[in-house]
Amino acid sequence: MKTIVIAGGSGFLGQVLENYFTKIGYTVKILTRYPKKEYDVYWDANTLGKWTIVLEDSEALINLTGKSVDCRYTDKNKKEIYDSRINSTQILGKAIQLCEQPPKVWMNASTATIYRYSLDKKMTEINGEIGDDFSMNIAKSWEKEFNQFDTHKTRKIILRTSIVLGKNGGAFIPLKTLAKLGLGGNQGRGNQKVSFIHEKDFVRAVEFILNRPNLNGIFNVTVPNPTNNMILMKTIRKKIGMPFGLSHPKWLLKIGAKIIKTETELVLKSRNVIPERLLQNGFSFKHPTIETTISDLLN
Ligand SMILES: NC(=O)c1ccc[n+]([C@@H]2O[C@H](COP(=O)([O-])OP(=O)(O)OC[C@H]3O[C@@H](n4cnc5c(N)ncnc54)[C@H](OP(=O)(O)O)[C@@H]3O)[C@@H](O)[C@H]2O)c1
């Protein structure tokens, strides 16, 4: 049986991948600090241990480990956001190097947030401009740690994924809740670009890359045409039948973010990211627009 190992796979994206790959016949093993299910394997995301055995002869290792960035950026949280990503990447790299039959491919999460705030310049893998703030520097360190490993038998892929919209997790749930409460207007000016991807297309993109042994390196995993915050919120309101939605100017968002313990960056940053390499290699999206994405998720 073909095995896929997902480190940090107990969360939103890991569960989406596990469901899909299990349905099409793979055995999916999850590296987690809190094993609960049959194929969960204990690791501490930090040191080598018995867990390394599961990597032997696997089809793929997908690393999604990382403390959620949906929190206040206190020093303690910042350290945990950094350490959880860098340490897990480092220990997985070492574990691969110790394997006799290492995974055929190692995909490591990164983020489309690595590119700077942009209203007009489209950020591709080749031409995108990498920025310099807390989140962008985390992404840079994450990728640097990954890139330092020379795994000659294991193909390496960086997934610069945008906001994934899904039924059971991620950003869509709080946005839908806001809209239902009549609070789903623009966040900030509303003109900030929103790069997003439907959870099904995220999984399809991972499978697409998995099945093409010639592909290596960085992939932007996001729809071809970003929307903007105003259209995103308007579409959600329309699809749930809410005729109005209170907008949130920046100052109000700042207060709200403190109350619900998050950062305004998550909604105010303009993300204008293009999946050039997926498109060049022939990937086609089932849900390329915000209309079809939201309709499908509400179905
Ligand atoms: N969701 C998105 O829209 C999106 C977009 C771009 C990039 N990403 C990146 O993709 C990855 C997965 O995203 P997700 O939404 O699935 O995240 P998630 O639901 O928060 O899951 C992340 C997993 O990481 C592990 N983890 C959390 N804190 C940890 C810590 N301090 N030390 C070690 N492990 C820890 C947890 O596994 P255990 O508790 O079971 O050990 C958790 O299940 C993340 O790195 C995220 O930054 C996500």
The ligand as an ORCA input file, in Angstrom:
! r2SCAN-3c Opt
* xyz 0 1
  N      -4.973     27.281      6.297
  C      -4.497     28.102      5.395
  O      -5.268     28.841      4.734
  C      -3.012     28.172      5.130
  C      -2.545     28.972      4.078
  C      -1.185     29.037      3.817
  C      -0.293     28.316      4.591
  N      -0.757     27.546      5.627
  C       0.219     26.794      6.430
  O      -0.050     25.414      6.282
  C       0.161     24.732      7.520
  C      -1.104     23.985      7.911
  O      -2.190     24.897      8.016
  P      -3.520     24.482      8.805
  O      -4.523     25.524      8.516
  O      -3.838     23.055      8.550
  O      -3.003     24.665     10.323
  P      -3.580     24.050     11.673
  O      -4.985     23.604     11.495
  O      -3.303     25.051     12.734
  O      -2.655     22.757     11.901
  C      -1.284     22.853     12.115
  C      -0.756     21.642     12.854
  O       0.541     21.964     13.382
  C       0.728     21.362     14.627
  N       1.188     22.370     15.590
  C       0.526     23.479     16.034
  N       1.267     24.163     16.914
  C       2.423     23.457     17.049
  C       3.587     23.641     17.834
  N       3.728     24.676     18.658
  N       4.584     22.732     17.723
  C       4.457     21.677     16.907
  N       3.375     21.434     16.144
  C       2.370     22.325     16.215
  C      -0.599     20.815     15.108
  O      -0.502     19.401     15.189
  P      -0.600     18.587     16.607
  O      -1.216     19.518     17.616
  O      -1.467     17.434     16.278
  O       0.789     18.188     16.945
  C      -1.598     21.250     14.057
  O      -2.503     20.256     13.698
  C       0.568     25.799      8.536
  O       1.963     25.762      8.684
  C       0.107     27.104      7.912
  O       0.937     28.185      8.278
  C      -2.091     27.462      5.900
*
